[in-house]
Amino acid sequence: MSLPGSGAVPPREIDPDTMRKVLGHYPTGVVVVTAVHGGEPVGMAVGSFTSVSLRPALVGFFPDSSSTTWPRIREAGAFCVNVLGEDHQDVCRLFATRGADKFGALSWEPGPTGSPVLRQAISWIDCTLENVQEAGDHFLALGRVVDLSARSGGGPLIFYRGGYGGLRLAS
């Protein structure tokens, strides 16, 4: 059985720059995914994080296959998703920079899995790595939630059309 419209349009190669430009019109939250590998904290900025399931509690993110940090997080087998606040553009840029001393000026504490929970984060989700699937030039990393918490404070950091901002809800 085929779905209506399936196969009606043959697949074509989409230009990556066009894809990035068009999808840039969709706002995304910004998180830092952290872990401990070889006794050292590691982390990376991620703009593709999502809730997947409530039962069981699962979350997911999509690390780039060319990331040098992702293999260390994968090998650690556990990670913490740190949701950045609207005033944490500098933290995002730090974790997006290859080779930077990402934890030198930041305070953190180990979460239940041992993964770093950034004190700057407005919320955090500590996970064990449940599953990894290839997804084009990225991976889909699924995490089983071990513990999580939200702190009071401002709104989330949002990435939209190549820039950062906050979220203002209508009252």
C-alpha positions as CSV (number, residue, x, y, z in Angstrom):
1,M,0.0,0.0,0.0
2,S,1.4,3.4,-0.9
3,L,0.4,6.7,0.7
4,P,-1.3,9.4,-1.5
5,G,1.4,11.4,-3.2
6,S,4.2,9.1,-2.3
7,G,6.6,8.8,-5.2
8,A,4.8,11.5,-7.1
9,V,7.9,13.7,-7.1
10,P,11.2,12.1,-7.7
11,P,13.9,12.9,-5.1
12,R,16.4,15.6,-6.1
13,E,19.6,16.9,-4.6
14,I,18.9,19.9,-2.5
15,D,21.7,22.6,-2.3
16,P,23.0,22.7,1.3
17,D,23.3,26.5,1.4
18,T,19.6,26.8,0.3
19,M,18.5,24.2,2.8
20,R,20.4,26.1,5.6
21,K,18.9,29.5,4.5
22,V,15.3,28.2,4.3
23,L,15.4,26.2,7.5
24,G,17.0,29.2,9.2
25,H,13.5,30.6,9.2
26,Y,12.6,28.0,11.8
27,P,13.7,29.1,15.3
28,T,15.6,26.5,17.4
29,G,16.6,26.4,21.0
30,V,20.3,26.1,21.8
31,V,21.7,23.6,24.2
32,V,25.1,22.4,25.3
33,V,25.6,18.6,25.4
34,T,28.2,17.6,27.9
35,A,29.9,14.4,29.1
36,V,33.0,13.2,30.9
37,H,35.5,11.3,28.7
38,G,38.8,10.0,30.1
39,G,38.2,11.9,33.3
40,E,37.8,15.2,31.5
41,P,34.7,17.2,30.7
42,V,33.8,17.6,27.0
43,G,30.9,19.5,25.4
44,M,29.4,20.8,22.2
45,A,26.8,23.3,21.2
46,V,23.7,21.8,19.6
47,G,20.7,23.4,17.9
48,S,18.9,20.2,17.1
49,F,17.6,18.9,20.4
50,T,14.1,17.5,20.9
51,S,11.8,15.7,23.3
52,V,11.1,12.2,21.8
53,S,9.0,10.2,24.3
54,L,7.4,10.6,27.7
55,R,7.2,6.8,28.4
56,P,9.9,5.9,28.4
57,A,11.5,9.4,28.9
58,L,13.6,9.9,25.8
59,V,15.3,12.9,24.3
60,G,17.3,13.2,21.1
61,F,19.8,15.4,19.4
62,F,21.6,15.3,16.0
63,P,25.4,15.6,16.2
64,D,27.3,16.3,13.0
65,S,29.2,13.3,11.7
66,S,32.4,15.5,11.4
67,S,32.3,16.6,15.0
68,T,35.4,15.9,17.0
69,T,33.5,16.0,20.3
70,W,30.7,13.7,19.4
71,P,32.8,10.5,19.4
72,R,33.9,11.2,23.0
73,I,30.4,11.8,24.1
74,R,29.3,8.6,22.4
75,E,32.1,6.7,24.0
76,A,31.2,8.1,27.5
77,G,27.8,6.5,27.2
78,A,26.0,9.3,29.1
79,F,25.5,13.0,28.5
80,C,23.7,16.0,30.0
81,V,21.7,18.4,27.9
82,N,22.2,22.0,29.3
83,V,19.5,24.4,28.0
84,L,21.1,27.8,27.6
85,G,19.4,31.1,28.7
86,E,18.9,34.1,26.5
87,D,21.9,35.8,28.0
88,H,24.3,32.9,27.2
89,Q,25.4,33.6,23.6
90,D,29.0,33.6,24.8
91,V,28.6,30.1,26.3
92,C,27.1,28.9,23.0
93,R,29.9,30.4,21.0
94,L,32.5,28.9,23.3
95,F,31.1,25.4,23.0
96,A,30.8,25.8,19.2
97,T,34.5,26.6,18.9
98,R,36.9,23.7,18.1
99,G,39.9,23.5,20.4
100,A,38.6,26.1,22.9
101,D,39.0,25.6,26.7
102,K,35.3,25.1,27.1
103,F,35.2,24.5,30.9
104,G,38.0,26.8,32.1
105,A,35.9,29.8,33.0
106,L,32.6,28.0,33.6
107,S,31.4,26.5,36.8
108,W,29.7,23.1,36.7
109,E,28.9,20.1,38.9
110,P,28.5,16.4,38.0
111,G,24.9,15.3,37.4
112,P,23.7,11.8,38.4
113,T,25.6,10.2,35.4
114,G,28.7,12.2,36.2
115,S,28.1,14.4,33.1
116,P,28.7,18.2,33.7
117,V,25.6,20.3,34.6
118,L,26.5,23.9,33.8
119,R,25.5,26.3,36.5
120,Q,24.5,28.8,33.7
121,A,21.9,26.4,32.3
122,I,18.3,27.3,32.8
123,S,17.4,23.6,32.8
124,W,19.3,20.3,32.4
125,I,18.4,16.8,31.3
126,D,20.9,14.0,32.3
127,C,20.8,10.9,30.2
128,T,22.3,7.6,29.3
129,L,22.9,7.0,25.7
130,E,20.1,4.7,24.5
131,N,20.7,4.4,20.7
132,V,22.6,6.0,17.8
133,Q,21.4,5.9,14.2
134,E,23.1,7.4,11.1
135,A,21.0,10.2,9.6
136,G,22.7,11.6,6.5
137,D,25.7,13.7,7.5
138,H,24.5,13.6,11.1
139,F,23.7,11.0,13.7
140,L,20.5,10.7,15.7
141,A,21.5,10.2,19.4
142,L,18.7,9.1,21.7
143,G,19.1,9.4,25.4
144,R,17.1,7.9,28.2
145,V,16.5,10.5,30.8
146,V,17.9,9.7,34.2
147,D,17.2,13.0,36.0
148,L,16.3,16.6,35.0
149,S,15.6,19.9,36.6
150,A,14.6,23.5,35.7
151,R,15.9,26.6,37.4
152,S,14.0,29.9,37.7
153,G,15.3,32.7,35.5
154,G,14.9,34.2,32.1
155,G,13.9,32.6,28.8
156,P,15.8,30.3,26.5
157,L,18.5,31.2,23.9
158,I,17.0,31.0,20.4
159,F,18.9,30.7,17.1
160,Y,17.0,32.3,14.2
161,R,18.1,33.3,10.7
162,G,21.8,33.2,11.7
163,G,21.5,35.2,14.9
164,Y,20.7,34.7,18.6
165,G,17.8,36.1,20.6
166,G,15.4,35.4,23.4
167,L,11.8,34.5,23.6
168,R,9.1,37.0,24.7
169,L,5.8,35.4,25.3
170,A,2.6,37.4,24.8
171,S,0.7,37.9,28.0
